[in-house]
């Protein structure tokens, strides 16, 4: 590569990096100012809370109807914890539930995956051994499809 070509490549990369790192354009900055006005921000926040509240309640209702016990409504994040203790064997075992759900193209997470027990200092079974975590973060259509698949799986 000749020196002139190398200098030209470096110059172009420098300009591209400057454009990427230089922040949003004036048009985008002006549009962002409107979105950040208190009234608009409050409307957007309220709408988002309503959507997630609806999805949370749907997941809790559907999981409860399937026989999973949901002890409390989460007040933050987009996860619901449910106990498998009242399910029929073999679904009572969260590891089996997890694998069967994967076979049905649904991702759930056994509670023991979140158990912090450095060096296995705590003896005995995990306090999370009968728990599963479910997300209500996906789009509602996907969430409903996953819940339908879980309901069929547990029948």
N, C-alpha and C positions, 0 to 999 in steps of 0.2 A: 504494500500500500504506500503510495507516494505521500510525502510530507503534506502537500496541499490537500489531498483527499482526506488524510487523517485530521488535519485542522478543521476541515469542513464538517466531518462527522462529529468531532468533539463540539464544535459550535452548535450544530443542530441538537445534539443531546443536551447541551447546556440550555438551549432555548426551551426544549420540551420539559426539562426538569423545572425550569423557572415557571412555566405555565402551570405545571402540575402543583408545585409548591406555593405558587403565588396567591392562592386563595380564589374564592369565587368571583365571577364577573360582577360588574356594577348592577346589571339587571337582576341577577340572582340575589345580590345583597339587598336591593330594594324590595324584592318579593319577600325575602326572609323577614324584613322589618315588619311587614304587614302581618305575617303569621305570628310574630312575637308580641303583637299588641295584646294587652291583658284580656280583652274580650274574646279575641280569636283563640288565644292560648287556652283560656278557660273552656271554650266550646269544644276544642279538640280534645282536651284532657277529659272532660265529662263524657264525650262520645266514646273515647277509648275505654274509660272505666265501665261504661254501660255494656259495651261489647264483651269485655272480659268477665264482667259479673254474670252476664247471661251464659257465656260459655262455661264458666266455673259451675254454675248451678245445674246446667245440663249434664256435665260430667258427673257431678255428685249424685244427681237423680238417677242417671243411667247405671252407674256403678252400684249404687244401693239396690236397684232393681235386679241386678245380676247376682246379688248376694255378698258383695264386698261391703265391709263396714267402714264408713267414713266418719271418724269421730268428731271432726270439726271442719268448718269452712275456712279455707286459707284467706288471710286478709292481704296477702302480698304475693308476689311472684305469679307464676302461672302453672303451679303444680298442685295436685291433690294427692294426699297420702291415704291409702286404704289398706285395711287388714284383710288377709286371705283366710283367717282362722275359721270363718263360718262356711267356707266353700267345701264342696265335696272333694274327696281324694280323686285324682292326684293334684287337682288345682290348688289345694290348700298349701302346697309347697311352692313358695315364690319362684324357686329356680325352675320348676316344671312349668309354672304359669308363664314365666318369661320365655322359655323355649317354645312352648305351644303358641304363644302370641306371635313370636317371630315367624313361626311356620305359617301363621295367618296374616303375615305382613303388617304386624302392629308392634311398635316398639314400646315396651314398658320397662321399668327398671326395678329390680329387687332392692328392698331396703338395705340389705347387708352390703350392697355396693357403696353405701354412704357411711358405713360404720367405721369410725375411727377408733382403732384399738392398737396403738403402737406397741410393737413387741409382744402382742397378745397378752398384755398385762392383765386384762380382765378375763377371768376364767368363765367357762360356761357358754351357753348360746348367746348370740347377739340379741340385744333388745329390739333390733329391727328385723329379726328373722322371719316374722310373719307379715311383713309390710311390703307394699309395692308403691312406686311413684308413677303417677299418670300426669301427662301434660295437657293443658287446655290452651297451649300457645299456637298450635297450627291453625290454618284457616278452618272455619266452622265445617265446611263440607268434608274436609279430610278428617277432622275430629269425629264427626258423625259416622263416617265410613269405618274408622277404627273401632268406635264403640259398637257398631253393628257387627263387625267381625268378632269382637270379644264376646258379645252376647251369643252369637252362633257357636263359638268355641265352647262356651260354658254350658250349652244346652245338652 
